[in-house]
Amino acid sequence: MSRLAESPKREAALRSASAVGWVTLPIGLALVAAPARIGRVLALGDHPAALRAIGALDLALVPGLLVGRHRRPWLVARVALNLGIAAYCAGLVRSERSKGAMVGVAAMVAASVADSRTIADLGDG
């Protein structure tokens, strides 16, 4: 399907995928560059290696989200990553009673729901 013939719903989904990429970029950079500080700010405890890994994975998704020819697989990967992050945060809630991690679970689930809607709107392209 040519760019000119794309539906308004699909065009909005492509813009949403790009927005996700632009949001993911600074988050990934911050987690890679200053994981201990971000962990303190977000009340996630002292887990710099895990936060740095999450940031690196976020950054790996950014090019596909921003300029990938097919955005759908990149968003699917982001949903999978976010659900993994939610599971990690749930573990922190159980082991450390981390309130920041509780917020993280909710944020990752909400982002996954929003991304899933975008995936559906992108269709097969």
C-alpha atoms as an extended CHARMM CRD file, in Angstrom:
* protein
*
       125  EXT
         1         1  MET       CA              0.0000000000        0.0000000000        0.0000000000  PROA      1               0.0000000000
         2         2  SER       CA              1.4890000000        3.3640000000       -0.9690000000  PROA      2               0.0000000000
         3         3  ARG       CA              1.9100000000        6.1410000000        1.5700000000  PROA      3               0.0000000000
         4         4  LEU       CA             -0.6750000000        8.1890000000       -0.3200000000  PROA      4               0.0000000000
         5         5  ALA       CA             -3.3050000000        5.4560000000       -0.0810000000  PROA      5               0.0000000000
         6         6  GLU       CA             -2.8910000000        4.7420000000        3.6490000000  PROA      6               0.0000000000
         7         7  SER       CA             -5.9230000000        5.1380000000        5.8390000000  PROA      7               0.0000000000
         8         8  PRO       CA             -6.1320000000        7.9690000000        8.3700000000  PROA      8               0.0000000000
         9         9  LYS       CA             -6.2170000000        5.3570000000       11.1550000000  PROA      9               0.0000000000
        10        10  ARG       CA             -2.9710000000        3.7820000000        9.9090000000  PROA      10              0.0000000000
        11        11  GLU       CA             -1.3460000000        7.2040000000        9.4850000000  PROA      11              0.0000000000
        12        12  ALA       CA             -2.2600000000        8.0290000000       13.0930000000  PROA      12              0.0000000000
        13        13  ALA       CA             -0.8000000000        4.6790000000       14.1800000000  PROA      13              0.0000000000
        14        14  LEU       CA              2.4690000000        5.4540000000       12.3550000000  PROA      14              0.0000000000
        15        15  ARG       CA              2.6270000000        8.8240000000       14.1080000000  PROA      15              0.0000000000
        16        16  SER       CA              1.9570000000        7.0700000000       17.4140000000  PROA      16              0.0000000000
        17        17  ALA       CA              4.7860000000        4.5930000000       16.7670000000  PROA      17              0.0000000000
        18        18  SER       CA              7.1330000000        7.5130000000       16.0880000000  PROA      18              0.0000000000
        19        19  ALA       CA              5.9890000000        9.2510000000       19.2640000000  PROA      19              0.0000000000
        20        20  VAL       CA              6.7010000000        6.0680000000       21.2040000000  PROA      20              0.0000000000
        21        21  GLY       CA             10.2000000000        6.0950000000       19.7250000000  PROA      21              0.0000000000
        22        22  TRP       CA             10.7860000000        9.7250000000       20.6980000000  PROA      22              0.0000000000
        23        23  VAL       CA              9.6220000000        8.9930000000       24.2640000000  PROA      23              0.0000000000
        24        24  THR       CA             11.6700000000        5.8070000000       24.4680000000  PROA      24              0.0000000000
        25        25  LEU       CA             14.8940000000        7.5050000000       23.3150000000  PROA      25              0.0000000000
        26        26  PRO       CA             15.4740000000        9.8350000000       26.2940000000  PROA      26              0.0000000000
        27        27  ILE       CA             14.3010000000        7.1960000000       28.7600000000  PROA      27              0.0000000000
        28        28  GLY       CA             16.7410000000        4.6690000000       27.3400000000  PROA      28              0.0000000000
        29        29  LEU       CA             19.5710000000        7.2100000000       27.3070000000  PROA      29              0.0000000000
        30        30  ALA       CA             18.9160000000        8.1970000000       30.9250000000  PROA      30              0.0000000000
        31        31  LEU       CA             18.8050000000        4.5740000000       32.0710000000  PROA      31              0.0000000000
        32        32  VAL       CA             22.0680000000        3.7550000000       30.3030000000  PROA      32              0.0000000000
        33        33  ALA       CA             23.8880000000        6.9340000000       31.3560000000  PROA      33              0.0000000000
        34        34  ALA       CA             22.7310000000        7.2630000000       34.9690000000  PROA      34              0.0000000000
        35        35  PRO       CA             20.9660000000        4.0990000000       36.1540000000  PROA      35              0.0000000000
        36        36  ALA       CA             21.7100000000        4.6050000000       39.8640000000  PROA      36              0.0000000000
        37        37  ARG       CA             20.3740000000        8.1630000000       39.7940000000  PROA      37              0.0000000000
        38        38  ILE       CA             17.2750000000        7.1930000000       37.8320000000  PROA      38              0.0000000000
        39        39  GLY       CA             16.6960000000        4.3080000000       40.2450000000  PROA      39              0.0000000000
        40        40  ARG       CA             16.7430000000        6.7690000000       43.1620000000  PROA      40              0.0000000000
        41        41  VAL       CA             14.5000000000        9.2920000000       41.4020000000  PROA      41              0.0000000000
        42        42  LEU       CA             11.9500000000        6.5970000000       40.5220000000  PROA      42              0.0000000000
        43        43  ALA       CA             12.2490000000        4.9090000000       43.9340000000  PROA      43              0.0000000000
        44        44  LEU       CA             13.2360000000        1.6080000000       42.3420000000  PROA      44              0.0000000000
        45        45  GLY       CA             16.0560000000        0.8050000000       44.7310000000  PROA      45              0.0000000000
        46        46  ASP       CA             19.6810000000        0.0300000000       43.9760000000  PROA      46              0.0000000000
        47        47  HSD       CA             19.5820000000       -1.9600000000       40.7330000000  PROA      47              0.0000000000
        48        48  PRO       CA             21.8530000000       -0.1050000000       38.2830000000  PROA      48              0.0000000000
        49        49  ALA       CA             22.7880000000       -3.1510000000       36.1850000000  PROA      49              0.0000000000
        50        50  ALA       CA             19.1490000000       -4.0750000000       35.5930000000  PROA      50              0.0000000000
        51        51  LEU       CA             18.1940000000       -0.4690000000       34.8130000000  PROA      51              0.0000000000
        52        52  ARG       CA             21.1410000000       -0.0820000000       32.4290000000  PROA      52              0.0000000000
        53        53  ALA       CA             20.0830000000       -3.2950000000       30.6410000000  PROA      53              0.0000000000
        54        54  ILE       CA             16.5080000000       -2.0340000000       30.3480000000  PROA      54              0.0000000000
        55        55  GLY       CA             17.8170000000        1.2450000000       28.9120000000  PROA      55              0.0000000000
        56        56  ALA       CA             19.9780000000       -0.5960000000       26.3690000000  PROA      56              0.0000000000
        57        57  LEU       CA             17.0040000000       -2.6860000000       25.2840000000  PROA      57              0.0000000000
        58        58  ASP       CA             14.8920000000        0.4660000000       24.9540000000  PROA      58              0.0000000000
        59        59  LEU       CA             17.5850000000        2.0490000000       22.7890000000  PROA      59              0.0000000000
        60        60  ALA       CA             17.7280000000       -1.0340000000       20.5630000000  PROA      60              0.0000000000
        61        61  LEU       CA             14.0420000000       -0.4890000000       19.7270000000  PROA      61              0.0000000000
        62        62  VAL       CA             14.2710000000        3.2300000000       18.9290000000  PROA      62              0.0000000000
        63        63  PRO       CA             15.5050000000        3.0520000000       15.2980000000  PROA      63              0.0000000000
        64        64  GLY       CA             12.7170000000        0.6750000000       14.3040000000  PROA      64              0.0000000000
        65        65  LEU       CA             10.0890000000        2.7240000000       16.1060000000  PROA      65              0.0000000000
        66        66  LEU       CA             11.2460000000        5.9590000000       14.4740000000  PROA      66              0.0000000000
        67        67  VAL       CA             12.1460000000        4.9750000000       10.9320000000  PROA      67              0.0000000000
        68        68  GLY       CA             11.5170000000        1.2690000000       10.4950000000  PROA      68              0.0000000000
        69        69  ARG       CA              9.8110000000        0.3620000000        7.2510000000  PROA      69              0.0000000000
        70        70  HSD       CA              7.5170000000       -1.9340000000        9.2270000000  PROA      70              0.0000000000
        71        71  ARG       CA              6.7510000000       -0.5330000000       12.6870000000  PROA      71              0.0000000000
        72        72  ARG       CA              4.5110000000       -3.3520000000       13.8700000000  PROA      72              0.0000000000
        73        73  PRO       CA              7.2930000000       -5.8110000000       14.8510000000  PROA      73              0.0000000000
        74        74  TRP       CA              9.0850000000       -3.0590000000       16.7530000000  PROA      74              0.0000000000
        75        75  LEU       CA              5.9530000000       -2.2450000000       18.7240000000  PROA      75              0.0000000000
        76        76  VAL       CA              5.3700000000       -5.9370000000       19.4070000000  PROA      76              0.0000000000
        77        77  ALA       CA              8.9250000000       -6.1190000000       20.7570000000  PROA      77              0.0000000000
        78        78  ARG       CA              8.2510000000       -3.0400000000       22.8830000000  PROA      78              0.0000000000
        79        79  VAL       CA              5.1160000000       -4.6030000000       24.3580000000  PROA      79              0.0000000000
        80        80  ALA       CA              7.1160000000       -7.7380000000       25.1830000000  PROA      80              0.0000000000
        81        81  LEU       CA              9.8630000000       -5.6320000000       26.8050000000  PROA      81              0.0000000000
        82        82  ASN       CA              7.3540000000       -3.5720000000       28.7720000000  PROA      82              0.0000000000
        83        83  LEU       CA              5.6380000000       -6.6890000000       30.0870000000  PROA      83              0.0000000000
        84        84  GLY       CA              9.0430000000       -8.0460000000       31.0840000000  PROA      84              0.0000000000
        85        85  ILE       CA              9.8000000000       -4.7840000000       32.8700000000  PROA      85              0.0000000000
        86        86  ALA       CA              6.3980000000       -4.9920000000       34.5900000000  PROA      86              0.0000000000
        87        87  ALA       CA              7.2510000000       -8.5090000000       35.7870000000  PROA      87              0.0000000000
        88        88  TYR       CA             10.6430000000       -7.3070000000       37.0480000000  PROA      88              0.0000000000
        89        89  CYS       CA              8.9630000000       -4.4220000000       38.8810000000  PROA      89              0.0000000000
        90        90  ALA       CA              6.3890000000       -6.8010000000       40.3660000000  PROA      90              0.0000000000
        91        91  GLY       CA              9.2950000000       -8.7990000000       41.7560000000  PROA      91              0.0000000000
        92        92  LEU       CA             10.6740000000       -5.6330000000       43.3420000000  PROA      92              0.0000000000
        93        93  VAL       CA              7.2770000000       -4.9310000000       44.8650000000  PROA      93              0.0000000000
        94        94  ARG       CA              7.2300000000       -8.3970000000       46.4100000000  PROA      94              0.0000000000
        95        95  SER       CA             10.8670000000       -8.4650000000       47.5690000000  PROA      95              0.0000000000
        96        96  GLU       CA             11.4340000000       -4.8320000000       48.5510000000  PROA      96              0.0000000000
        97        97  ARG       CA              7.9310000000       -3.3860000000       48.8820000000  PROA      97              0.0000000000
        98        98  SER       CA              9.0190000000       -0.7210000000       46.4090000000  PROA      98              0.0000000000
        99        99  LYS       CA              6.3360000000        1.8880000000       45.7830000000  PROA      99              0.0000000000
       100       100  GLY       CA              8.2280000000        3.1180000000       42.7390000000  PROA      100             0.0000000000
       101       101  ALA       CA              8.1560000000       -0.3890000000       41.3020000000  PROA      101             0.0000000000
       102       102  MET       CA              4.3970000000       -0.5450000000       41.9390000000  PROA      102             0.0000000000
       103       103  VAL       CA              4.0080000000        2.5680000000       39.8000000000  PROA      103             0.0000000000
       104       104  GLY       CA              6.3340000000        0.9470000000       37.2590000000  PROA      104             0.0000000000
       105       105  VAL       CA              4.0590000000       -2.0830000000       36.9530000000  PROA      105             0.0000000000
       106       106  ALA       CA              1.0460000000        0.1210000000       36.2840000000  PROA      106             0.0000000000
       107       107  ALA       CA              2.9530000000        2.3260000000       33.8160000000  PROA      107             0.0000000000
       108       108  MET       CA              4.3090000000       -0.6300000000       31.8410000000  PROA      108             0.0000000000
       109       109  VAL       CA              0.9170000000       -2.3180000000       31.6450000000  PROA      109             0.0000000000
       110       110  ALA       CA             -0.7200000000        0.9430000000       30.5350000000  PROA      110             0.0000000000
       111       111  ALA       CA              1.9750000000        1.5110000000       27.8980000000  PROA      111             0.0000000000
       112       112  SER       CA              1.5080000000       -2.0660000000       26.6830000000  PROA      112             0.0000000000
       113       113  VAL       CA             -2.2430000000       -1.5720000000       26.2950000000  PROA      113             0.0000000000
       114       114  ALA       CA             -1.7040000000        1.6590000000       24.3500000000  PROA      114             0.0000000000
       115       115  ASP       CA              0.9630000000        0.0610000000       22.1590000000  PROA      115             0.0000000000
       116       116  SER       CA             -1.3080000000       -2.9330000000       21.5190000000  PROA      116             0.0000000000
       117       117  ARG       CA             -3.9910000000       -0.5870000000       20.2010000000  PROA      117             0.0000000000
       118       118  THR       CA             -1.4260000000        0.9920000000       17.8930000000  PROA      118             0.0000000000
       119       119  ILE       CA             -0.3450000000       -2.4690000000       16.7060000000  PROA      119             0.0000000000
       120       120  ALA       CA             -3.9630000000       -3.2720000000       15.8480000000  PROA      120             0.0000000000
       121       121  ASP       CA             -4.3520000000        0.0130000000       13.9830000000  PROA      121             0.0000000000
       122       122  LEU       CA             -1.1800000000       -0.6130000000       11.9650000000  PROA      122             0.0000000000
       123       123  GLY       CA             -2.6180000000       -3.8410000000       10.6100000000  PROA      123             0.0000000000
       124       124  ASP       CA             -0.2060000000       -6.1380000000        8.8080000000  PROA      124             0.0000000000
       125       125  GLY       CA              2.0690000000       -3.4240000000        7.4390000000  PROA      125             0.0000000000
